[in-house]
Structures are given as structure tokens and as C-alpha cells.
């Protein structure tokens, strides 16, 4: 299957292989840092949105246009709040974990030395939703060792939910009232009744090919959902709100925390290599184990396991 990196180091979930040699105490410390930093960044994003865009539910057409610029294409935006939130994350990590490396969506970063920690941050996953006031955007932060996530936190900013996981320690969700519950994927076993989440790239030629894959997939599943935030899609797999998620072109900051959370909730997860970039177009796939193999076959037949690069 060309382009589908089916190697143990690129899997999470049941039968995913060895966990990096990190002590339980260090993993707990890393999770504490991830939660504290991600929550602080989420609070900043939550407070800044009405300041920049003029009130609840108002998107950038109503104001704040000067706070938005394009990245890879005119439809791929970044806001001043993305940059502020990543700066906040980097500042806190520099104080709390000064020897660790950081990779962020906005400011980049490099690989860590073998056996050391690299933090992977998406300051606002779902920036288009954030722009338009659609309540589906998140702060995602993961600690990785040797390219594999060992602790992660995803904060649903508008929903005020915190999703967390540690390697080998399970996945949990904390509601705004402080209630903590374990996460568990669905027990669905028939792909015909599977609800599948996906996402689309910003470049036109990639979207054309993604549309063809969806056309092949849609008649064979219950339905498709397009939320617009890959990290939240992965958390929704973990929470049993969808049965699977697949998407081409995700970067490490999109999946680093969410893949761990989904895998620790029981999903079968395949991610690109740890240093893959969105331009290579590899697929990220997470599915409840009862439909994982069947969905993989369907996607293979539709060309959905092949890379879909941005031309």
C-alpha cells in the first residue's frame, strides 16, 4: 500500500508496540505540564476572541480582518491569537522545562536529541472555526520522546473540556465542572453503520482527490462528519462521538496529542512518520477496533491510503 506507513513506531492503540523508556513519574510530570500550559493557552484564546472579532459568534467578516493573514493558500489563515497563544506556550515551557525542544505550528522547531523531550504544540487547531465563531477549536500540546507521544492534552476551548492521556495510562476527559471520566471508543463492528470524521486540505488539487475518496467511502458507511479540527476529531473517536477519523496532510502538531488520546481510549491509530509535513500528504487514521480493518480496506480500494500531496 503505497505511502501508508504501517510501522510499529507509527501506531497507537491496541498492539501498537513498545512505549519509549520514560519513567512513570516523568510521564506524570509531563502530563501536569501539558495540562497547565494548554489550559493557560486556551484561557488566552477564549479571552482574546471577543476582543479581536467583536463578540460571541461573530466571525472575521464582521471585524478583525487586520488580525488575519494567509499562510499556504488564501484559504489557510493564521490570526494574531494563534501567534500569541504559541508564544505563551513557548514562554511557559521555557520556564518549566528549559532543556526541552519545542515544535510549533507557527514558529516551527527541530528534532530533539535521542531520549529527550520535544513538545509539539498547535496553538489553535481549527483556526477557520475560530475565525467564524464556530465552537470547535482547540489547543493541542503533546510531549514526545524519540518521536512518540507519551503525554498529551487537548483543550476544547469553547466547550471547556480537557482531553488527556499518557502512554500506557489510559485517556480521560474532564468537564468544566471538574468531573473526570475515562474515554472509550465505540464497540461498532459493521462499517456500514460507522460514523466517520474527516478533513480537507487547503490546496485545490488535494481537495479534488479527497473528494473522490469521499465519493467512494460515503455509500459504504453511515455518514461523514467534517468538524474542522483534527485534534478534536481524534478526541471524538476517543469519546465514542464518531467511530473513525481519517485525514490526509496532517502535521505532527495536528495529531501528536489526539493520536495518543484516541489510542489510549482503544482506537487503532496510524499516523505519519513523526517528522512528516503536511505537504507530503500522508494519511492519519484512527478507528474503533471493530471497524478498523474494514475501513482500511475500503480506503485502500478508494485510494485513500495513498498520500495526497499539495501540488
C-alpha positions as CSV (number, residue, x, y, z in Angstrom):
1,X,0.0,0.0,0.0
2,X,2.0,2.9,-1.3
3,X,2.6,5.7,1.2
4,X,0.8,4.1,4.2
5,X,3.4,3.9,6.9
6,X,2.3,0.8,8.7
7,X,5.2,0.5,11.1
8,X,5.0,-0.1,14.9
9,X,6.5,3.3,15.7
10,X,3.7,5.0,13.8
11,X,0.9,3.2,15.6
12,X,-1.1,3.9,18.8
13,X,-3.7,1.8,20.4
14,X,-4.0,-2.0,20.9
15,X,-0.9,-3.9,19.8
16,X,0.9,-0.7,18.9
17,X,4.3,-1.8,20.2
18,X,6.8,-0.5,22.7
19,X,6.5,2.7,24.6
20,X,9.6,4.9,24.9
21,X,11.6,4.3,28.1
22,X,10.3,7.1,30.2
23,X,9.6,6.6,33.9
24,X,6.0,6.7,35.2
25,X,7.0,9.6,37.4
26,X,8.3,11.6,34.5
27,X,5.3,10.9,32.4
28,X,3.0,12.2,35.1
29,X,5.2,15.3,35.4
30,X,4.9,15.8,31.7
31,X,1.2,15.5,31.7
32,X,0.9,18.0,34.5
33,X,2.9,20.5,32.5
34,X,0.9,19.7,29.3
35,X,-2.4,20.3,31.2
36,X,-1.2,23.5,32.9
37,X,0.2,25.1,29.7
38,X,-2.6,24.0,27.4
39,X,-5.2,25.3,29.8
40,X,-3.4,28.7,30.1
41,X,-3.2,29.0,26.3
42,X,-6.9,28.0,26.0
43,X,-7.9,30.7,28.5
44,X,-5.9,33.2,26.4
45,X,-7.6,32.2,23.2
46,X,-11.0,32.3,24.9
47,X,-10.5,35.8,26.2
48,X,-9.0,37.2,23.1
49,X,-11.6,36.1,20.6
50,X,-14.3,38.7,21.5
51,X,-11.5,41.3,21.8
52,X,-10.4,40.6,18.2
53,X,-13.6,39.8,16.5
54,X,-16.1,41.9,18.4
55,X,-18.3,39.5,20.4
56,X,-19.6,35.9,20.8
57,X,-20.5,34.2,17.5
58,X,-19.1,37.0,15.3
59,X,-16.5,35.9,12.7
60,X,-13.9,37.9,10.9
61,X,-16.1,39.3,8.2
62,X,-17.7,41.4,11.0
63,X,-14.4,42.7,12.3
64,X,-10.8,42.0,13.0
65,X,-9.8,41.5,9.4
66,X,-6.5,43.1,10.1
67,X,-5.7,40.4,12.6
68,X,-5.7,37.7,9.9
69,X,-3.2,36.7,7.3
70,X,-2.9,33.8,4.9
71,X,-0.3,31.0,5.1
72,X,0.0,28.3,2.4
73,X,-3.1,29.5,0.4
74,X,-5.6,32.3,0.8
75,X,-8.0,29.8,2.5
76,X,-5.3,28.8,5.1
77,X,-5.4,31.5,7.7
78,X,-3.5,32.4,10.8
79,X,-4.6,35.0,13.3
80,X,-2.7,37.2,15.8
81,X,-4.2,35.0,18.5
82,X,-2.6,31.9,17.1
83,X,0.8,33.6,17.3
84,X,0.1,35.0,20.8
85,X,-1.0,31.6,22.1
86,X,2.1,29.8,20.8
87,X,4.3,32.5,22.3
88,X,2.6,31.9,25.6
89,X,3.1,28.1,25.4
90,X,6.8,28.6,24.5
91,X,7.3,31.1,27.3
92,X,5.8,28.7,29.9
93,X,7.7,25.7,28.6
94,X,11.0,27.7,28.7
95,X,10.3,28.4,32.4
96,X,9.0,24.9,33.3
97,X,11.1,22.7,31.1
98,X,14.0,24.8,29.8
99,X,16.0,21.9,28.4
100,X,13.2,20.5,26.2
101,X,12.8,21.2,22.5
102,X,9.6,22.7,21.0
103,X,7.9,22.2,17.6
104,X,5.0,24.6,16.9
105,X,2.7,25.2,14.0
106,X,3.5,28.9,13.8
107,X,7.2,29.2,14.8
108,X,8.5,25.7,13.8
109,X,11.3,24.0,15.6
110,X,13.6,21.0,15.2
111,X,14.0,17.5,16.4
112,X,15.1,16.7,20.0
113,X,18.2,14.8,20.9
114,X,17.6,11.0,21.3
115,X,15.9,10.2,24.6
116,X,14.9,13.8,25.3
117,X,11.6,15.5,25.3
118,X,10.1,17.5,22.4
119,X,6.9,19.4,22.9
120,X,4.6,19.6,19.9
121,X,2.0,22.4,20.0
122,X,-0.9,23.6,17.9
123,X,-2.0,26.9,19.5
124,X,-5.3,26.9,17.7
125,X,-6.4,23.7,15.9
126,X,-9.4,24.7,13.9
127,X,-8.4,28.3,13.1
128,X,-11.2,28.7,10.4
129,X,-13.8,27.7,13.0
130,X,-12.2,30.2,15.4
131,X,-12.4,32.9,12.8
132,X,-16.1,32.3,12.1
133,X,-17.2,31.7,15.7
134,X,-17.9,28.1,15.2
135,X,-17.4,26.4,18.6
136,X,-15.0,23.7,17.5
137,X,-11.3,24.7,18.0
138,X,-8.7,23.5,20.4
139,X,-5.3,23.9,21.9
140,X,-3.2,20.8,21.5
141,X,0.0,20.0,23.3
142,X,2.0,16.8,23.5
143,X,5.3,15.7,25.0
144,X,7.2,13.3,22.7
145,X,10.2,11.2,23.3
146,X,12.0,9.8,20.2
147,X,9.1,11.0,18.0
148,X,6.4,9.2,20.0
149,X,3.9,10.9,22.2
150,X,4.0,9.9,25.9
151,X,1.7,12.6,27.4
152,X,-0.9,14.9,25.8
153,X,-3.6,17.4,26.4
154,X,-6.2,18.8,24.1
155,X,-8.4,21.6,25.3
156,X,-11.8,22.2,23.6
157,X,-11.7,25.9,24.1
158,X,-15.4,26.8,23.5
159,X,-16.7,23.5,25.1
160,X,-14.3,23.9,28.1
161,X,-13.4,20.2,28.0
162,X,-10.0,18.8,28.7
163,X,-8.9,15.6,27.0
164,X,-5.7,13.9,28.4
165,X,-3.7,10.7,28.0
166,X,-0.4,9.2,29.0
167,X,1.3,6.3,27.2
168,X,0.0,3.1,28.9
169,X,-2.1,5.1,31.3
170,X,-5.4,5.5,29.5
171,X,-7.3,8.5,28.3
172,X,-9.7,10.8,30.2
173,X,-11.9,13.8,29.7
174,X,-12.5,16.5,32.3
175,X,-15.6,18.6,32.0
176,X,-15.9,22.3,33.0
177,X,-17.3,21.3,36.4
178,X,-14.3,19.1,37.2
179,X,-15.9,15.8,36.5
180,X,-13.4,13.3,35.2
181,X,-14.3,10.2,33.1
182,X,-12.4,7.6,31.3
183,X,-12.6,7.6,27.5
184,X,-13.5,4.5,25.5
185,X,-14.1,4.1,21.8
186,X,-17.3,2.6,20.4
187,X,-17.9,-1.1,20.0
188,X,-19.3,-0.8,16.5
189,X,-18.4,-3.8,14.3
190,X,-20.1,-3.0,11.0
191,X,-18.6,-0.3,8.8
192,X,-22.0,0.3,7.2
193,X,-23.1,1.9,10.5
194,X,-19.8,3.7,11.2
195,X,-19.9,7.5,11.6
196,X,-16.6,8.7,10.0
197,X,-15.0,12.1,10.6
198,X,-12.6,13.6,8.1
199,X,-11.0,16.9,7.0
200,X,-9.8,18.5,3.8
201,X,-6.7,20.4,2.8
202,X,-6.5,24.0,1.7
203,X,-5.0,23.4,-1.7
204,X,-7.4,22.9,-4.6
205,X,-5.8,19.8,-6.3
206,X,-5.6,18.0,-2.9
207,X,-9.3,18.7,-2.3
208,X,-10.2,17.3,-5.7
209,X,-8.6,14.0,-4.8
210,X,-10.0,14.0,-1.3
211,X,-13.5,14.5,-2.8
212,X,-13.0,11.4,-5.0
213,X,-12.1,9.3,-1.9
214,X,-15.2,10.6,-0.1
215,X,-17.4,9.7,-3.0
216,X,-16.2,6.1,-2.8
217,X,-16.4,6.0,1.0
218,X,-19.8,7.6,1.6
219,X,-22.0,4.9,0.3
220,X,-20.3,2.3,2.5
221,X,-20.6,4.0,5.9
222,X,-23.4,5.5,8.0
223,X,-22.3,9.1,7.3
224,X,-19.4,11.6,7.2
225,X,-18.7,14.4,9.6
226,X,-16.4,17.3,8.9
227,X,-15.7,19.2,12.2
228,X,-12.8,21.2,11.0
229,X,-10.3,20.5,13.8
230,X,-8.2,17.3,13.5
231,X,-7.2,17.2,17.2
232,X,-10.9,17.3,18.2
233,X,-11.8,14.7,15.6
234,X,-9.3,12.3,17.3
235,X,-10.7,13.1,20.7
236,X,-14.2,12.5,19.4
237,X,-13.0,9.0,18.3
238,X,-11.7,8.5,21.8
239,X,-15.0,9.7,23.3
240,X,-17.2,7.5,21.1
241,X,-18.8,10.5,19.4
242,X,-17.6,9.2,16.0
243,X,-16.4,5.8,15.1
244,X,-13.4,6.7,13.0
245,X,-11.4,9.7,11.6
246,X,-9.1,9.9,8.6
247,X,-7.3,12.9,7.0
248,X,-4.5,13.5,4.6
249,X,-1.8,16.1,5.2
250,X,-2.0,16.4,8.9
251,X,1.3,17.7,10.5
252,X,2.7,16.5,13.8
253,X,1.1,19.3,15.8
254,X,-2.4,18.2,14.5
255,X,-2.1,14.6,15.7
256,X,0.6,14.5,18.4
257,X,-1.8,14.7,21.4
258,X,-5.0,13.5,19.7
259,X,-3.5,10.3,18.4
260,X,-2.3,9.3,21.8
261,X,-5.7,10.1,23.4
262,X,-7.5,8.1,20.7
263,X,-5.1,5.2,21.0
264,X,-5.3,5.1,24.8
265,X,-9.1,5.0,24.5
266,X,-8.8,1.8,22.5
267,X,-8.7,3.1,18.9
268,X,-6.4,1.6,16.3
269,X,-4.4,4.6,15.2
270,X,-1.9,5.0,12.3
271,X,0.0,8.3,12.0
272,X,2.6,9.6,9.5
273,X,6.2,9.5,10.5
274,X,7.0,11.9,13.4
275,X,8.7,14.4,11.1
276,X,6.3,14.2,8.2
277,X,5.0,17.6,7.0
278,X,1.6,18.4,5.7
279,X,3.0,18.8,2.2
280,X,3.7,15.1,1.9
281,X,0.0,14.3,2.2
282,X,0.2,11.1,4.2
283,X,-2.9,9.8,5.9
284,X,-3.7,9.8,9.6
285,X,-6.3,7.1,10.5
286,X,-8.0,6.3,13.8
287,X,-10.8,3.9,14.2
288,X,-12.7,1.8,16.7
289,X,-11.1,-1.7,16.6
290,X,-14.3,-3.4,15.4
291,X,-14.3,-1.5,12.1
292,X,-10.6,-0.6,11.7
293,X,-9.6,-3.4,9.3
294,X,-12.7,-3.0,7.2
295,X,-12.4,0.8,6.9
296,X,-8.8,0.4,6.0
297,X,-9.7,-2.0,3.2
298,X,-12.4,0.4,1.9
299,X,-10.0,3.3,2.0
300,X,-7.3,1.3,0.2
301,X,-9.8,0.5,-2.6
302,X,-10.7,4.2,-2.9
303,X,-7.0,5.3,-3.0
304,X,-7.4,6.8,0.5
305,X,-4.3,5.2,1.9
306,X,-2.1,6.8,-0.7
307,X,-0.5,10.2,0.0
308,X,-2.5,13.2,-1.4
309,X,0.2,15.9,-1.6
310,X,-0.5,19.5,-2.2
311,X,0.7,20.4,-5.7
